[in-house]
């Protein structure tokens, strides 16, 4: 079934056809591809689906701050976005997944327990080179003062799955990185 949330120009396009303007690739001096916003009169340029290093990460968001977390992410600070872009991060998204908790049948009915866990699943592509380059660029992001302020705002809203984790800026890590087990190109 086609989602009614999709724009009409996408819902009405037959499978295999493209509602978007023609996609072109132009040589670029920059390590990042030039991104041109789509319009009826201009082509759109995106990286190919097989370009870059894809990363998927997961963390838990606390139920009591979920609405605030969503609100601040609706207006991410421009300086934080600039730091990500300068570190060659492209196509970054965070998804909220609500999972029901499965409780043992022996659990006491008088003890209130949460009924779901709230996960944040992040996906991004790195277009700056090798995995070693990615580590260097992530270290640069960690040194950015505005990103550090952002983390001080968002970290308390999250619960890490990494043993010993203390926050985004230090420790053994904060978000848990997933292993890619399937990819469809094109």
Order of alpha helices (4+ residues) and beta strands (2+ residues): alpha-beta-alpha-alpha-beta-beta-alpha-alpha-beta-beta
